[in-house]
Amino acid sequence: MLTFVVAAFTGWTIGSNAAGNVFGPAVMSRMLRYRTATILCSLFVVIGAVAESSRCIATLGAVASQTSFSALLILAAAGITTLAMTAFGIPVPTSQAVLGAIIAAGMFRGDVQWNTVPKIVGSWIATPICAALLAGLLFPPLSKLHNYLRLDPFTRHSVIRTLLIATGIYGSYALGANNAANIGAVLVRGGLLPEFEAALLAGVVISLGVLTYAKKVMITVGQRLVSLDMFSAFVVVLAESLTMHAFAMLGTPVSSSHAVVGALLGVGMFKSVRTINARMVWQIGLGWVCSPAIAFAVTTLGMLSARWWGD
Amino acid sequence: MLIFNKREKLVHELLQAYLDLISRCSVEFHNLLLRYLDHSSSENLESLVNTIATLEARADDQRRSIEDMLYAKALLPEARGDILGLIENADRIANKYESFGYIAICQKIHVYPLIKDRTSAISEVTKKCVLRLMQLINDLYFEGKGSLDEINEIIALESEVDVMQFHLISDIFSSTIPDLQKILLRDWINHLCSITNLAENIADRLKLVVMKSTI
């Protein structure tokens, strides 16, 4: 029971942090009500989790075997890492915390499948790069089409609102498909739930985070994106969603915050504006290193404590 | 027209109606002013003021409705600032038309032969400028047309009025009209010519709208 409570907490933090990356621009520009956005997002996160998270669950689950205790410890470590990094104002890549914790737990039993790790770590680095490239590839033809159509401001508004909502829905689906594995993989490998139920539970707890505590991050991310313009914000969310979905299909959970930063960079290059700063790059680097490191340390401490109490 | 929601559709219709009212203000003003310049009767002048005041009051109501919709319902986030700026300046145009008549009534402006034809010519260019402007706003906001060249036409008409204003005022002060009347006439003419300045302000704003519509 405690494992499920901790899983719910970790999923809740994912949902509360990631919803802004997909629906932030639509909500901040008041094209869509916050409540409607969270309902749409939570619904499609669950659908994405159930429909397409199995590959990510398989990849993350293959890193090391789990017991019900290690599953609890991993989810708790990921939750604590998320809290700690949020306290320092650093975007939280939960998937990286989960991997750090899984490796720590696996090392105690000596069954870490190291050959799976480079694929996952490589995808972290590839996430912002792919998002930047995608945004860079999408922006010129889409902006040419936009300029060719010469829509009046009223029609343009309707079109962009529709596109932002559609990409928000797609992004939510991709988020569920990608990030549900952070919870689901641990529950499946810990023998606590079968795959479908684990994916469903992960989707539901992420949705709870979206429904109950996404406003703050949505405002922060939304403001940053809409400060460009609505069309560019749409391209950023589209590139981010495509990246998340592509990695979900490849079976590696990645960070939506990192995908957004990459997409911002890609759009910024074409608009000749500085969309990201050194602080954001620094935060990504910190996420790559600190997130798995803190989770690794917390899990190791937990395993040592358990061994000590056991002895 | 794609999936407009009801409130956006209403703003769309209100804005179109508002532009029609300002255009009507311009046409009515010009026709009535010509009659006044021909006959110089206070009856004609009062008719001018009443007609323009009615149109201006209706335009005010439309403007308030548009502002309420855009602010209270937070619609059209990207275009909101531009639309509010446009209707604010267009409202000043209607106010100028109205106060021009009031000035003539209150200050008993006498129509001297020297100013008759030239005031009418200024009014003609002003009307052309305002109508062209309203058409341009209509094209931009409802048809997705309109170019910087067309906006520059408005600016050219404003310059034309500036030249006419300068020569007319110079001639007034070179004439034998009594000094007090000269000053009243100068202010009256300046008032009329300021309408194209407002049109130019709107044209400048439209330039930004055109530039923003391309990425």
Interface residues (C-beta under 8 A of the other chain):
Chain A: S29 R30 M31 S143 H146 N147 L149 R150 L151 D152 P153 F154 T155 R156 H157 S158 V159 I160 T162 V226 D229 M230 F231 S232
Chain B: M1 L2 I3 F4 E8 V11 H12 A74 L76 P77 E78 A79 D82 I83 L140 Y141 F142 E143 G144 K145 V209 K212 S213 T214 I215
